[in-house]
Amino acid sequence: MIGRRPGLAWCVVSVIGVLSLRVHGQVTSDRLAAAPSEPQNWLTYSGNYSSTRYSPLNQITPANVKNLKLQWVYQSPVAGNWQTTPLVVDGMMYITQRLNDVVALDAATGRAFWIYRYTPAQDRVVCCGANNRGLAILGDTLFMGTLDAQLIAIDRRTGRVIWKTEVATTKSGYSITHAPLVVKNKVIVGVGGGEYGIRGFIAAYDVTTGREAWRFYTIPAPGEPGSETWERCPPESKSFCDPEAWKRGGGSIWMTGSYDPRLNLTYWGTGNVGPDYNGVQRPGDNLYTASVVALDADTGKLKWHYQFTPHDVYDYDSVQVPVLVDNWAGSRVNVVAWANRNGNFYALDRETGKFLLGKPFVKVNWMSEFDEHGRPKQTPQPEGQPTYPGNQGGTNWYSPSFSQRTRLFYVSAWEDYASIYLPATSQHKEGTMFEGGGQRNNSPVPGAPGLGRSPINTWTEAAGHGAVIALDPATGREKWKYTMTDVTDSGILTTGSDLLFTGGREGYFQALDARTGSLLWKTNLGAAINSGPISYRVGNRQYVSIVSGLSLFVFALDE
Amino acid sequence: MRGMVVWTFGLTVASAQGTVPPHDNQYAGADIAYGATVYAAKCVTCHGAQGDAIGGVNLRSGTFRNAVIDRDLERFIRNGSPAGMPPFALNATDMAGILAYLRNMNAFDPATVKAGDEARGRAIVLGKGACTGCHRIDLDGSLVGPNLSDIGAARSAGSIQRSLLDPTSQMMPINRPVRVVTKDGTIINGRRLNEDTFTLQIIDDHERLHSLVKADLREFTIAKTSPMPSYKGELSDEELGDVLAYLLSLKGR
């Protein structure tokens, strides 16, 4: 297919490119919904409302990818794990950097137009570093959630604040780390803080005024549907059981959801229940933690839910980006495809939530099988024995990708990786860690290092390794696998020429053949890659960008 | 600290009475005994020999309201307490020891342990034990095996002790022996220093550093068995205690 009629294709592409640059039109709601029709841009966190992280661009091909050259680098001045995904709009790139800065860059040269600096409140509480994963855009307004749980609207031409809204109280453990999602005239965000005993929610705000339009609590209050899954404490309970566990039940939101314009449903993955590991103090399934919720985008009303890990005691956050796949298994059913932290791949009817498929993509021993409704039969391991997958999961928040062309679902996975869980009683205190015990890596040698991010891979194959796994979403079966020595926290991009780009902890940025998994190109960027690649076009050139360490690298073919 | 290190080989330490707290490891007798010396050096001034010198705090209980699992207890010790306890920046060996001791303080009887002798231990390490034939300590010894100059700050007392008797059980996976055959037939045996998907870094048995591209290798194997001999039966219990005391004194520069 690729390059068969390059002349015509490039002619059309060039005209569109020039027009969009010249017009510099506002990003309308219609443009967001039709993002795949303007492949030069990257308009949402995952590239489109279906969150496929697929770019139709095809100038870079399996044949010429080996000629990729570094075009520019932007270096962040702030140290720390940099997880941002840029937006690209008509030749402009917008990125977030620690703590809560927004930078506008020329997407072709990397030169900055402006920088907006927001200093989050000193009393902020975040578990895992000053992470921010990106922005949303509508009209000429950018939207950013902050570490201290504010939502800020910024003029994309000037970097000046238009409005700021407090989403939640930061000192109670609430934060926002994910990129918001704009649907029509609303900007939707959720709150992080699943390790601090928060009560999670997703809320929508008017894009013009910042006023809250609706709110959906991921933990129902007593009497609300789902509250029956926060069961009463048994009267004879010897261990501590919390009669008001729902008040600190977690269910955080820390990755961006998806949207189906036809159904007007927005899909969000929810985080772990609080406290993470000690199930005894919160009996029941603990809805809607470790679940996907499908909400009416206008009202926030729950249409359906599916809980991947009922009564989770493993910290199996289900915050993965929901990937919307049409015509599942050659049928007329459209699904949400989901590779979960709990090690299973799922297909769910995205209109009804019906469970269609569940199948492990890595070793799983916390459950053995599904019943017809998709409820897992749980098989807790004896005390001191390893649970697969481990605490960081078979995958985690790393963006997966789905290619319309290959019909394959691609996921960054951790294989042969397990944890030993140590549940213990936790009393909740506002704004402090609330984990209910802990866990450690399963390793053949007590005290062996785990999960280090140094240039030396000290935890080695003995504790697990990374892989990119290509799954057939119709069956959950593995089509191919690309194995790494270290683990990977990188997202995945696929393109219209059947290329797959991804990184890993080792710092390699690599291009694989999306059909076979064979390695076509790699470069050593020198530090762990903790974000997802994107692709965009300025003028006639296709670019691919990736963050490694403190630098954003942008590659293209030489002209 | 020097000279106070104790030898606890063969010591059986019963769990504290009452509910056994959840913990990360079976506490080795060597860690509990070594932890007693850390306690004597850093904690006893305020908490007292019986662990009850501060009102409302009874360390001998082995269970703590704000530190249910060891990681909580470690965090508490590192951060200190608003109630007045200062933060303690303990190295890994000292931390493993103090955790083991605090969890077992009630059952631990210092009278059952006998101190090893660092000076005698050093003589065995350099002489009869021939440890420096493979290991480096400061400026002496071979680079082929893992460097021991800071082993007393990096590994727990229990782990060092077990390492002397069953080396494979305590070999860190990064240190696994590697054998490669390059495309031209050259054989290189060594110890792994680092590895990624495409490359391998090792130190060979002639103390030379190699960075190898895996695609250029004909053979590449990683062994899970340590090349270190066991000292079980080679050294007496007393000698092993002396060696442990010496190794625990190696804190790096």
Chai-1 contact restraints between the chains, C-beta under 6 A:
chainA,res_idxA,chainB,res_idxB,connection_type,confidence,min_distance_angstrom,max_distance_angstrom,comment,restraint_id
A,L422,B,P22,contact,1.0,0.0,6.0,A-B,restraint_1
A,L422,B,I69,contact,1.0,0.0,6.0,A-B,restraint_2
A,A424,B,P22,contact,1.0,0.0,6.0,A-B,restraint_3
A,A424,B,V68,contact,1.0,0.0,6.0,A-B,restraint_4
A,A424,B,I69,contact,1.0,0.0,6.0,A-B,restraint_5
A,T425,B,V68,contact,1.0,0.0,6.0,A-B,restraint_6
A,G437,B,I69,contact,1.0,0.0,6.0,A-B,restraint_7
A,G438,B,I69,contact,1.0,0.0,6.0,A-B,restraint_8
A,G438,B,R71,contact,1.0,0.0,6.0,A-B,restraint_9
A,R440,B,D24,contact,1.0,0.0,6.0,A-B,restraint_10
A,V445,B,Q170,contact,1.0,0.0,6.0,A-B,restraint_11
A,V445,B,M172,contact,1.0,0.0,6.0,A-B,restraint_12
A,P446,B,N25,contact,1.0,0.0,6.0,A-B,restraint_13
A,G447,B,S159,contact,1.0,0.0,6.0,A-B,restraint_14
A,A448,B,M172,contact,1.0,0.0,6.0,A-B,restraint_15
A,I456,B,N194,contact,1.0,0.0,6.0,A-B,restraint_16
A,N457,B,E195,contact,1.0,0.0,6.0,A-B,restraint_17
A,T458,B,I174,contact,1.0,0.0,6.0,A-B,restraint_18
A,T460,B,P173,contact,1.0,0.0,6.0,A-B,restraint_19
A,T460,B,I174,contact,1.0,0.0,6.0,A-B,restraint_20
A,A462,B,P173,contact,1.0,0.0,6.0,A-B,restraint_21
A,M484,B,T197,contact,1.0,0.0,6.0,A-B,restraint_22
A,T485,B,E195,contact,1.0,0.0,6.0,A-B,restraint_23
A,T485,B,D196,contact,1.0,0.0,6.0,A-B,restraint_24
A,T485,B,T197,contact,1.0,0.0,6.0,A-B,restraint_25
A,E506,B,D196,contact,1.0,0.0,6.0,A-B,restraint_26
